[in-house]
């Protein structure tokens, strides 16, 4: 079940400092990145050779206890460059000028991403609604073609102002969908069920512009060494894994205390 590492793989840019923080977690990551899943509860796949992944889905899932978790500390690099703060960003939630930004690297077949979205995202959305946080979503799609289709659906929905509805539907009940539920037909049906303009959704879903944006967002994650999901950058600091809500809240509150405020 274990595949040989690709000769094209680069050492992640921020794995070394995280390794210092949590050696055990990184050991898990090294196991995860050489496996390829076929189910929504599978492990992470190695990075694709191009911006658009075509990985084959083939592995069995790990247990929940195997999820890698690590938080950047004082030795972690500043990854604030991952923040775009683009007012035209269709995959962002919250004020573009919020004092703190959370960048979310996810995959619509990732079980830990689904769990995090159910357990932690609602609390962070409250911060965003209060003007304290901006959340920017970037799908890395390490699980392959079905994940890419999920990302295209999310972006097509976002073009109708319904990103949140599609995101939540794809992670309904804290569960990631199997690849068989992320076919073109299944996603077109889901869009119609959500009340989207079906013909416009299909046009956007299949467009080159959508494909280009999905690839661009993925490349951001790969450039940072994100080959396993979920991963995050909160106020410039890396966080690996679907850690408890309290971890995010504590880090966010600390960032807000030190964030510059306007008069």
Buried (B, 14 or more C-beta within 10 A) or exposed (E): EEBEEEEEBEEBBBBBBBBBBBEEBBEBBEBBBBBBBBBBBBBBBBBBEEBBBEBEBBBEBBEEEEBBBBBBEEEBBEBEEBBBEEEEBBBBBBBBEBBBBBBBBBBBBBBBBBBBBBBBBEEBBEBBEEEBBBBBBBBBBBBBBBBBBBBBBBBBBBBBEBBBBBBBBBBEEEBBBBBEBBEEEBBBEBBBEBEBBBEEBBEBBEBEEBBEBBBEBBBBBBEBBBBBBBBBBBBBBBBBBBBEBEBBBEBBEEBBEEEEEEE
